[in-house]
Amino acid sequence: MLNEKIIYYRKKNILTQEELAYQLNVSRQTITKWEAGIIYPNVEYLIKLSNLFDVSIDSLVKEDDCLTLETHKIEINELASFLVKAKKATYANKKNKISSSRKESHDYSYQENNYTYFDSFFGAENFSGQEIVYKDEKPCWSMNYYGRVIGKNFNGDFLKEALLQVDEELPFRGPLFYQKGEYLYLLRVQGKIDFFQGVEEIYYQTHKIYEGFIQGGIVE
């Protein structure tokens, strides 16, 4: 389980393999082999990992933490599944709008089991907002976004249609690519559900007419 714990704590500390390798003064290939379980770090590097991740060496090498890691994986999958359902049931589908939480805000909400989703934004052609998910009434995930129309022929319904294509692999906005007629939606994103940032764009024919920016991740 050591390899899985290295992956878990690296991601929890928002580090890429390259960044972890740099801090430990090893190659990225070494990190890859550690995480694949091909080779294991020696005592010197176990101490460095322990200090870097701020956990005991015992918690890295003992197997009694495996249930915690499995639970974490299951919760991430549950969160992604819930996010997709929530996004498809709110703004993009013109459903579940609720009263404004702040002056002139547009608000949506969706609930299932112990998860609750809120989306609140301001503006129209230039807009800013935040999505947040609560689990057992405690915030567990959030995303901030800002979008603006920068050209003619923008179609809000096309944007909503693209957002309905959201999936569990990238449960942020729309898909990486979606096209209908002369409209094209593109999403470029770095990271996964726990920590990410990205840019979405809409083109009409060959002209970019809309751009939006997103960032967010797990809240603890």
Secondary structure, 3 states (H helix, E strand, C coil): CHHHHHHHHHHHCCCCHHHHHHHHCCCHHHHHHHHHCCCCCCHHHHHHHHHHHCCCHHHHHCHHHHHHHHHHHHHHHHHHHHHHHHHHCCHHHCCCEECCCCCCCEEEEEEECCEEEEEEEEECCEEEEEEEEEECCEEEEEEEEEEEECCCCCCHHHHHHHHCCCCCCCCCCCCCEEEECCEEEEEEEEEECCEEEEEEEEEECCEEEEEEEEEEEECC
